[in-house]
Amino acid sequence: MSTFVHGPGTRRTTTSGDTSIGRLVSDATADLQKLMRQEVALAKAEIHEEATKAGKAAGLFGGAGFAGYMVLVLLSFAAVIGIGHVLDLGWAALIVAGLWAIAGAVMYTLGRRRMRTVSPTPHRTVETLKEDAQLMRHPTGARAIAAEPVSAELPAGDGDGRR
């Protein structure tokens, strides 16, 4: 008698070494369903990670846009005040506008650098799908499908955003 555990609370028992075709089809279907659920969970986790990186980079672009707006406002005030009062208040406004220009340039550069690290392709999911396709084509050397579901947590990387 053989006993197989296929999930929490699910136990299958056969009385002989031969299993029926129906059982084999059922097992294959269950394994495929589990595999697809795991692939979807992995894709969701990867897309969530990339969307978070894109959101942070977009925030820096927004900061750069606000800084550019401030430069225009302060430069406009500086021009008006500079012409009206010859030098005193105008120079002060130009100094502040110059500082905003520097801040905007720094935020733009940081946002651009971070945006370059964003990848819209879930690379690990694509890789595991390729492995799955290979297993379907050549099932003899197949690895066992893990009994645990794939968690949405991603393993810690080395800090560069790639795994």
C-alpha positions as CSV (number, residue, x, y, z in Angstrom):
1,M,0.0,0.0,0.0
2,S,1.4,3.4,-1.0
3,T,0.3,6.8,0.6
4,F,0.8,10.1,-1.2
5,V,0.3,13.5,0.5
6,H,-0.8,16.1,-2.1
7,G,-1.6,19.0,0.2
8,P,-2.9,19.9,3.6
9,G,-5.6,17.4,4.5
10,T,-5.4,15.5,1.2
11,R,-4.0,12.0,1.4
12,R,-4.2,9.5,-1.5
13,T,-3.7,5.8,-1.0
14,T,-3.2,3.1,-3.6
15,T,-3.3,-0.6,-2.9
16,S,-0.8,-1.6,-5.6
17,G,2.2,-0.3,-7.4
18,D,0.1,0.5,-10.5
19,T,-1.9,3.7,-10.5
20,S,-4.8,4.3,-12.8
21,I,-4.7,6.7,-15.8
22,G,-7.4,8.7,-14.1
23,R,-5.2,9.1,-11.0
24,L,-2.2,10.1,-13.1
25,V,-4.3,12.7,-15.0
26,S,-5.7,14.0,-11.7
27,D,-2.2,14.2,-10.2
28,A,-0.8,15.9,-13.3
29,T,-3.7,18.4,-13.3
30,A,-3.2,19.2,-9.6
31,D,0.5,19.7,-10.1
32,L,0.0,22.0,-13.1
33,Q,-2.6,24.0,-11.2
34,K,-0.1,24.4,-8.3
35,L,2.7,25.3,-10.6
36,M,0.6,28.0,-12.3
37,R,-0.4,29.4,-9.0
38,Q,3.2,29.6,-7.9
39,E,4.2,31.3,-11.2
40,V,1.4,33.9,-10.8
41,A,2.5,34.5,-7.2
42,L,6.1,35.0,-8.4
43,A,5.1,37.3,-11.2
44,K,3.0,39.4,-8.8
45,A,5.9,39.8,-6.4
46,E,8.3,40.8,-9.1
47,I,5.9,43.3,-10.6
48,H,5.2,44.8,-7.2
49,E,8.9,45.2,-6.6
50,E,9.4,47.0,-10.0
51,A,6.4,49.2,-9.5
52,T,7.8,50.3,-6.1
53,K,11.1,51.3,-7.8
54,A,9.3,53.1,-10.6
55,G,7.1,55.0,-8.0
56,K,10.2,56.2,-6.1
57,A,11.9,57.3,-9.4
58,A,8.7,59.1,-10.4
59,G,8.6,60.9,-7.1
60,L,12.1,62.2,-7.8
61,F,11.0,63.4,-11.2
62,G,8.0,65.1,-9.5
63,G,10.5,66.8,-7.2
64,A,12.6,67.9,-10.1
65,G,9.5,69.3,-11.8
66,F,8.5,71.3,-8.7
67,A,12.1,72.6,-8.4
68,G,11.9,73.7,-12.0
69,Y,8.7,75.5,-11.3
70,M,10.2,77.2,-8.3
71,V,13.2,78.3,-10.5
72,L,10.8,80.0,-13.0
73,V,8.8,81.7,-10.3
74,L,11.9,82.9,-8.4
75,L,13.7,84.0,-11.6
76,S,10.6,85.9,-12.6
77,F,10.4,87.6,-9.2
78,A,14.1,88.3,-9.4
79,A,13.8,89.9,-12.8
80,V,10.9,92.1,-11.7
81,I,12.5,93.1,-8.4
82,G,16.0,93.5,-10.0
83,I,14.7,95.9,-12.6
84,G,12.6,97.7,-10.1
85,H,15.2,98.1,-7.4
86,V,18.4,97.9,-9.5
87,L,20.4,95.4,-7.4
88,D,19.4,94.7,-3.8
89,L,16.4,92.4,-3.7
90,G,17.1,91.0,-7.1
91,W,20.4,89.5,-6.2
92,A,18.9,87.8,-3.2
93,A,16.2,86.3,-5.3
94,L,18.7,85.1,-7.9
95,I,20.8,83.3,-5.2
96,V,17.7,81.5,-4.0
97,A,16.7,80.6,-7.6
98,G,20.2,79.3,-8.2
99,L,19.9,77.0,-5.2
100,W,16.6,75.7,-6.5
101,A,18.2,75.1,-9.9
102,I,20.9,73.0,-8.2
103,A,18.4,71.0,-6.1
104,G,16.3,70.3,-9.3
105,A,19.4,69.1,-11.2
106,V,20.3,66.8,-8.4
107,M,16.8,65.3,-8.1
108,Y,16.5,64.9,-11.8
109,T,19.9,63.1,-12.0
110,L,18.9,60.8,-9.1
111,G,15.5,60.1,-10.6
112,R,17.0,59.3,-14.0
113,R,19.6,56.9,-12.4
114,R,16.9,55.1,-10.4
115,M,14.5,54.9,-13.4
116,R,17.2,53.1,-15.4
117,T,17.2,50.3,-12.9
118,V,13.5,49.6,-13.3
119,S,12.8,46.6,-15.5
120,P,9.2,46.0,-16.7
121,T,9.9,42.3,-17.3
122,P,9.6,39.8,-14.4
123,H,12.9,38.1,-15.2
124,R,12.7,35.3,-12.6
125,T,9.1,34.4,-13.7
126,V,10.3,34.3,-17.4
127,E,13.2,32.0,-16.4
128,T,11.0,29.6,-14.4
129,L,8.4,29.5,-17.2
130,K,11.2,28.5,-19.5
131,E,12.2,25.8,-17.1
132,D,8.6,24.6,-16.8
133,A,8.3,24.4,-20.6
134,Q,11.5,22.4,-20.7
135,L,10.1,20.0,-18.0
136,M,6.9,19.6,-20.1
137,R,8.9,18.7,-23.2
138,H,11.3,16.3,-21.3
139,P,9.6,15.1,-18.1
140,T,12.1,12.2,-17.4
141,G,14.7,14.4,-15.7
142,A,12.0,16.5,-13.9
143,R,12.7,18.0,-10.6
144,A,10.0,17.6,-7.9
145,I,7.5,20.4,-7.5
146,A,7.8,22.0,-4.0
147,A,5.0,21.3,-1.6
148,E,5.1,24.8,-0.1
149,P,3.5,27.7,-2.0
150,V,5.7,30.5,-3.2
151,S,5.5,33.4,-0.8
152,A,5.0,37.0,-2.0
153,E,8.2,37.9,-0.1
154,L,11.3,38.3,-2.3
155,P,14.7,37.2,-1.0
156,A,17.0,40.0,0.0
157,G,19.2,41.1,-2.9
158,D,22.7,42.6,-2.9
159,G,21.3,46.2,-3.0
160,D,21.4,46.8,-6.7
161,G,17.8,45.8,-7.3
162,R,18.7,42.7,-9.2
163,R,18.4,39.1,-8.0
